[in-house]
Amino acid sequence: MYAADDVRSKLAGGKPQSQGPPATGIRAAQYLEFRDSEPDEVTEKGSKTWVFRSQNLAILWTDAVAGDEFPRQQDDEYVALLYSGSAQIRVAAGHDSAEVTEDALAVIPPGPSTIEALTDGPVIRLITTQNDVAATAQNAAAYTERDPQVAPWQPWPDPVDGFRLRVYPLAQTPIAEGRFGRIFRTTNIMVNFLAEESAPRPPAKLSPHHHDDFEQMSLAVTGDYVHHIRYPWGPDSTEWKPDEHTPVGSPSVAIIPPPTVHTSQGVGPAQQLIDIFSPPRQDFSDAGWVLNAKDYPTR
């Protein structure tokens, strides 16, 4: 259950159950601690990239070297995330360009684009699996067949004034009472920058819940976490899985499949988690929590 003071408890149809619906064929949760495995790509300048995916989305974590460039050519939008400690970047897309030197979410439009690292540090990109990066993911074999528990993917409506480079600095949207995190959406991705925590999460105030039909990608950029996951029981007991209580450091990513019951617990002196979904979530949108909703319609 969500705690009574958790704003998600007020979501319309917000699924505040402590146990998901019975199901069979539930995929296992997946975890990757970047830097604990060999990178999937190393550039001539020495930038190292790791790729991990869910059914609809790939995350590319790059330990970038200043001056390196990362070009893309694709038919849909993608996203770059900046947080405290990441590289400062310059983004060029079409006739637009911008230098991003603070915590922000940058939305890069379809077509040719380039991200240049202006300083050493992480460059984080979110790219849908409609693109070539899906095949390069370390866990690509997990999606040889699509997960039937995940609803079929389709993009949301185009932005109201057309596709273009957009940068949303987090300093302009601080954490606010009564609103869950800092949520942004595009036509194909939703990102929630959760609050930076300066203490361990109280064990008596966790929030186990489930999602009926979409995966959650939880990106830990600071601190240590334990991801608690419970797999609901279906009629076939041979498919039952034990509860998981998986410790991870940062940077790391967890892929949480539906309809598992899950909650993430920060256990260090400081931590930050970024939750990512593809396509965007209707319930968060209906709650009025999306900070760039004027740019991206829901229907």
Number of C-alpha atoms within 10 A of each C-alpha: 16 19 14 10 10 15 15 20 16 13 13 11 8 15 17 20 15 15 19 21 17 13 18 18 12 21 17 15 18 16 20 21 16 20 16 9 10 12 17 15 14 15 13 8 12 13 23 21 22 23 24 25 28 27 25 24 26 26 26 22 22 25 23 27 21 18 15 19 19 15 13 15 13 16 12 17 20 21 23 20 21 22 21 12 13 22 27 22 27 17 23 18 20 14 8 13 17 15 15 20 17 18 18 20 21 20 24 28 23 18 14 14 20 18 23 21 26 19 17 18 18 25 27 21 19 22 25 24 18 15 15 12 18 23 17 16 20 17 17 17 10 16 15 10 8 12 20 12 18 17 15 13 13 12 13 17 13 16 16 11 8 10 17 17 20 16 18 18 16 16 10 8 13 11 16 10 8 11 16 20 22 20 23 23 29 27 21 24 24 20 25 20 22 16 16 15 16 13 12 16 18 10 10 7 14 18 21 20 21 30 21 15 15 25 27 21 24 21 22 22 19 22 22 23 24 16 20 18 23 21 28 22 19 15 10 10 9 9 15 16 13 10 14 14 16 14 15 20 20 19 19 22 25 23 20 25 28 28 26 30 24 26 17 20 21 27 19 16 12 15 24 20 26 22 18 25 20 28 23 22 18 9 14 21 18 12 15 12 18 22 15 14 17 10 16 20 16 18 6
